[in-house]
Amino acid sequence: MAASNAGLVNINSDLGESFGPWVMGNDAEVLKIVTSANVACGFHASDPTVMMDTVKLCTENGVSIGAHPGFADLQGFGRRVINLTTKELEGNIAYQLGALQAIAALYGAKVTHIKPHGMMGNMSAESLEMSEAIARATKAVDRDLIFLAQANTAQGTAARKLGLRVAEEIFADRTYTDAGLLTPRRQANAMIKDPAQAVTHVRRMVDEQAIYSTSGKRIACQVDSICVHGDGPTAVAVARAVREGLEGAGIHIVTLPEMPGLRH
């Protein structure tokens, strides 16, 4: 297998999405496997105590911390369409970033990247205007933040335009359309739940630096980071299999700040 990014790649997961007594996923186990966490900031999921617990686990496991801002939609888990004005979107991003930065400070930690959640992520992947608003707010809060962007989308274009470093992300447990976008969750083939299938899927993308759609279309891309979702019953098994599969192929797994050559 050919080495990618000088034999380095990042594995990230969306975490800290519990709320009060309601528990989502198995963050403690996932954080033993991944190297970067996208921490919910209270709008689509989470609360201050959950954010504190998640950041603490990140620091204990040497996992880099990222903000995972979403739409203010707890009931819909941030997966419903909300059309915000540019001003509202910038405010939403700054608000959520600031909240996580303050929580991280309680543990002497630092937020090092940002990744839009759910529908905000999917909409901005196709909208340069939305992505630029997210990138503007991000840069205003901390110009050193890395924008974790869905590969080959408007997110990376906007972030680079504004001078932010960008990490291009692929998904271990999601399939792709011929447009190179994530298959909508409402479709039966959107998720990959079998660990062995996920490993094959990821190794092909890392090996060939390309996304493959469900119809077999090849779309070249840079692969800096691999997302494994932390909220499903197979999350831990898939994450562990993907990491072991990559390490078995001679790929070193690092945090996002340790990734070399993230392009502005």
VEXDREN-2710 file (C-alpha; in Angstrom, 1 decimal):
% VEXDREN-2710
k/r/px/py/pz
1/MET/0.0/0.0/0.0
2/ALA/1.4/3.4/-0.9
3/ALA/2.0/5.8/1.9
4/SER/-0.1/8.9/2.1
5/ASN/1.0/12.3/3.4
6/ALA/4.5/10.9/4.2
7/GLY/2.8/7.9/5.8
8/LEU/0.7/9.9/8.2
9/VAL/-3.1/10.3/8.5
10/ASN/-5.5/11.6/11.2
11/ILE/-8.6/9.8/12.5
12/ASN/-11.3/12.0/13.9
13/SER/-14.7/11.4/15.5
14/ASP/-17.8/13.6/16.4
15/LEU/-18.1/13.3/20.1
16/GLY/-19.5/14.9/23.3
17/GLU/-23.1/14.6/21.9
18/SER/-24.8/13.4/25.1
19/PHE/-27.2/15.8/26.9
20/GLY/-27.9/15.8/30.6
21/PRO/-28.6/12.2/31.6
22/TRP/-29.1/11.1/28.0
23/VAL/-26.1/9.3/26.6
24/MET/-25.0/9.2/23.0
25/GLY/-22.3/6.8/22.0
26/ASN/-19.3/5.5/23.9
27/ASP/-16.9/8.4/23.9
28/ALA/-14.6/6.9/26.5
29/GLU/-13.8/3.9/24.2
30/VAL/-13.7/5.9/21.0
31/LEU/-11.2/8.4/22.5
32/LYS/-8.8/5.5/23.0
33/ILE/-8.7/4.9/19.3
34/VAL/-9.1/8.3/17.4
35/THR/-6.5/11.1/17.5
36/SER/-8.8/14.1/17.1
37/ALA/-12.3/14.8/18.5
38/ASN/-14.9/17.2/17.1
39/VAL/-16.7/18.3/20.3
40/ALA/-20.4/19.3/20.2
41/CYS/-20.8/22.9/21.5
42/GLY/-24.3/22.9/22.9
43/PHE/-26.5/23.8/19.9
44/HIS/-27.2/20.5/18.1
45/ALA/-26.2/18.4/21.2
46/SER/-24.3/18.6/24.5
47/ASP/-24.3/20.9/27.5
48/PRO/-21.5/22.5/29.6
49/THR/-21.0/19.4/31.8
50/VAL/-20.8/17.1/28.8
51/MET/-18.4/19.4/27.1
52/MET/-16.2/19.4/30.3
53/ASP/-16.2/15.6/30.5
54/THR/-15.4/15.3/26.8
55/VAL/-12.5/17.7/26.9
56/LYS/-11.1/16.0/30.0
57/LEU/-11.2/12.7/28.2
58/CYS/-9.4/14.2/25.2
59/THR/-6.6/15.6/27.4
60/GLU/-6.2/12.2/29.2
61/ASN/-5.9/10.4/25.8
62/GLY/-3.7/12.9/24.0
63/VAL/-6.5/13.6/21.5
64/SER/-6.6/17.0/19.8
65/ILE/-9.7/19.1/20.4
66/GLY/-11.9/20.6/17.7
67/ALA/-15.2/22.5/17.8
68/HIS/-18.2/20.9/16.2
69/PRO/-20.7/23.7/15.8
70/GLY/-24.1/22.9/14.4
71/PHE/-27.6/24.4/14.0
72/ALA/-29.5/25.3/17.1
73/ASP/-31.7/22.2/16.8
74/LEU/-31.4/19.9/19.8
75/GLN/-34.6/18.0/18.9
76/GLY/-33.5/17.4/15.4
77/PHE/-29.9/16.7/16.4
78/GLY/-28.8/19.4/13.9
79/ARG/-29.8/17.3/10.9
80/ARG/-32.6/19.5/9.7
81/VAL/-32.3/22.3/7.2
82/ILE/-32.2/25.8/8.8
83/ASN/-31.6/28.8/6.6
84/LEU/-29.6/31.4/8.5
85/THR/-28.5/34.8/7.3
86/THR/-24.8/35.3/7.0
87/LYS/-24.8/37.4/10.2
88/GLU/-26.6/34.7/12.1
89/LEU/-24.3/32.0/10.8
90/GLU/-21.2/33.9/11.7
91/GLY/-22.6/34.6/15.2
92/ASN/-23.5/31.0/15.7
93/ILE/-20.0/29.9/14.8
94/ALA/-18.3/32.5/17.0
95/TYR/-20.6/31.7/19.9
96/GLN/-20.0/27.9/19.8
97/LEU/-16.2/28.2/19.2
98/GLY/-15.9/30.6/22.2
99/ALA/-17.9/28.3/24.4
100/LEU/-15.6/25.3/23.7
101/GLN/-12.5/27.5/24.0
102/ALA/-13.6/28.5/27.5
103/ILE/-14.3/24.9/28.5
104/ALA/-11.0/23.8/27.2
105/ALA/-9.3/26.5/29.2
106/LEU/-10.6/24.8/32.4
107/TYR/-8.2/21.9/31.6
108/GLY/-5.3/23.9/30.3
109/ALA/-6.2/22.7/26.8
110/LYS/-6.6/24.4/23.4
111/VAL/-9.1/24.1/20.6
112/THR/-7.1/23.4/17.4
113/HIS/-9.6/22.8/14.7
114/ILE/-13.2/23.3/13.6
115/LYS/-15.6/21.0/11.7
116/PRO/-19.2/22.0/10.9
117/HIS/-21.8/19.4/12.1
118/GLY/-24.6/17.6/10.3
119/MET/-26.8/19.7/8.1
120/MET/-24.7/22.7/8.6
121/GLY/-21.8/20.7/7.3
122/ASN/-23.7/19.2/4.3
123/MET/-25.2/22.6/3.3
124/SER/-21.9/24.4/3.5
125/ALA/-20.1/21.7/1.6
126/GLU/-22.2/22.8/-1.4
127/SER/-22.4/26.5/-0.6
128/LEU/-19.4/28.8/-1.0
129/GLU/-21.3/31.6/0.7
130/MET/-22.0/29.5/3.8
131/SER/-18.5/28.1/3.9
132/GLU/-17.0/31.6/3.7
133/ALA/-19.2/32.8/6.6
134/ILE/-18.0/29.9/8.7
135/ALA/-14.4/30.5/7.7
136/ARG/-14.6/34.3/8.4
137/ALA/-16.0/33.7/11.9
138/THR/-13.4/31.0/12.5
139/LYS/-10.5/33.2/11.4
140/ALA/-11.8/36.1/13.5
141/VAL/-11.9/33.9/16.6
142/ASP/-8.5/32.2/16.0
143/ARG/-6.7/32.4/12.7
144/ASP/-4.5/29.4/13.7
145/LEU/-7.5/27.0/13.7
146/ILE/-7.5/24.2/11.2
147/PHE/-10.7/23.9/9.1
148/LEU/-11.5/20.2/8.9
149/ALA/-13.3/20.2/5.5
150/GLN/-15.2/17.5/3.6
151/ALA/-12.8/16.6/0.8
152/ASN/-13.2/18.5/-2.5
153/THR/-16.0/20.8/-1.3
154/ALA/-16.7/24.5/-0.9
155/GLN/-15.5/24.3/2.7
156/GLY/-11.9/23.9/1.7
157/THR/-12.1/26.4/-1.0
158/ALA/-13.5/29.0/1.3
159/ALA/-11.1/28.3/4.1
160/ARG/-8.1/28.5/1.9
161/LYS/-9.4/31.8/0.3
162/LEU/-9.4/33.3/3.8
163/GLY/-5.9/32.0/4.7
164/LEU/-6.9/29.1/7.0
165/ARG/-5.1/25.8/7.1
166/VAL/-7.3/23.0/5.7
167/ALA/-7.4/19.3/6.4
168/GLU/-9.3/17.3/3.7
169/GLU/-11.6/14.7/5.3
170/ILE/-13.0/11.4/4.1
171/PHE/-15.5/9.2/5.9
172/ALA/-14.9/5.6/6.9
173/ASP/-18.5/4.8/7.6
174/ARG/-20.3/6.8/4.9
175/THR/-20.8/6.2/1.2
176/TYR/-20.5/8.9/-1.6
177/THR/-22.6/10.1/-4.5
178/ASP/-21.2/10.6/-8.0
179/ALA/-20.9/14.3/-7.1
180/GLY/-18.4/13.3/-4.4
181/LEU/-20.8/14.3/-1.6
182/LEU/-22.0/12.1/1.2
183/THR/-25.0/9.9/0.4
184/PRO/-28.0/11.4/2.3
185/ARG/-28.7/9.5/5.5
186/ARG/-32.3/8.8/4.4
187/GLN/-31.0/6.4/1.8
188/ALA/-30.5/2.8/2.8
189/ASN/-26.9/2.6/1.6
190/ALA/-25.7/5.8/3.3
191/MET/-23.9/4.1/6.2
192/ILE/-21.2/1.4/6.4
193/LYS/-21.6/-0.6/9.5
194/ASP/-19.4/-3.6/8.8
195/PRO/-15.9/-3.1/10.2
196/ALA/-14.2/-5.2/7.4
197/GLN/-16.1/-3.2/4.7
198/ALA/-15.1/0.1/6.4
199/VAL/-11.4/-1.0/6.3
200/THR/-11.5/-1.9/2.6
201/HIS/-13.3/1.4/1.9
202/VAL/-10.8/3.5/3.8
203/ARG/-7.7/1.7/2.5
204/ARG/-8.8/2.2/-1.1
205/MET/-9.3/5.9/-0.6
206/VAL/-6.0/6.4/1.3
207/ASP/-4.1/4.2/-1.1
208/GLU/-5.4/5.9/-4.2
209/GLN/-6.0/9.4/-2.7
210/ALA/-9.5/9.3/-4.2
211/ILE/-13.2/9.0/-3.2
212/TYR/-15.2/6.2/-4.9
213/SER/-19.0/6.7/-5.3
214/THR/-21.5/3.9/-4.8
215/SER/-21.6/3.6/-8.7
216/GLY/-17.8/3.2/-8.8
217/LYS/-16.9/6.7/-10.0
218/ARG/-13.4/7.8/-9.0
219/ILE/-12.9/11.3/-7.7
220/ALA/-9.4/12.3/-6.9
221/CYS/-8.8/14.0/-3.5
222/GLN/-6.3/14.7/-0.8
223/VAL/-6.8/12.5/2.3
224/ASP/-5.6/14.1/5.5
225/SER/-8.2/12.9/8.0
226/ILE/-10.6/10.0/8.3
227/CYS/-13.9/10.4/10.2
228/VAL/-15.4/7.5/12.1
229/HIS/-18.7/8.4/13.7
230/GLY/-19.0/7.9/17.4
231/ASP/-22.8/7.6/17.8
232/GLY/-23.7/4.2/16.4
233/PRO/-23.7/0.7/17.9
234/THR/-20.8/-0.3/15.6
235/ALA/-18.8/2.8/16.2
236/VAL/-16.1/1.4/18.4
237/ALA/-15.7/-1.8/16.3
238/VAL/-15.4/0.3/13.1
239/ALA/-13.0/2.8/14.6
240/ARG/-10.7/0.1/16.0
241/ALA/-10.8/-1.9/12.7
242/VAL/-9.9/1.2/10.6
243/ARG/-7.0/2.2/12.9
244/GLU/-5.6/-1.3/13.0
245/GLY/-6.0/-1.7/9.2
246/LEU/-4.1/1.5/8.5
247/GLU/-1.4/0.8/11.0
248/GLY/-1.0/-2.7/9.6
249/ALA/-0.4/-1.0/6.3
250/GLY/2.4/1.1/7.7
251/ILE/0.4/4.3/8.1
252/HIS/1.0/6.3/11.3
253/ILE/-2.0/7.9/13.0
254/VAL/-1.4/11.4/14.4
255/THR/-3.4/14.4/15.7
256/LEU/-4.5/17.1/13.3
257/PRO/-1.9/19.6/14.5
258/GLU/0.8/17.0/13.8
259/MET/-0.3/16.6/10.1
260/PRO/2.4/18.1/7.9
261/GLY/1.7/20.3/4.9
262/LEU/-1.9/21.3/5.6
263/ARG/-2.4/23.8/2.8
264/HIS/-3.7/27.4/3.2
END
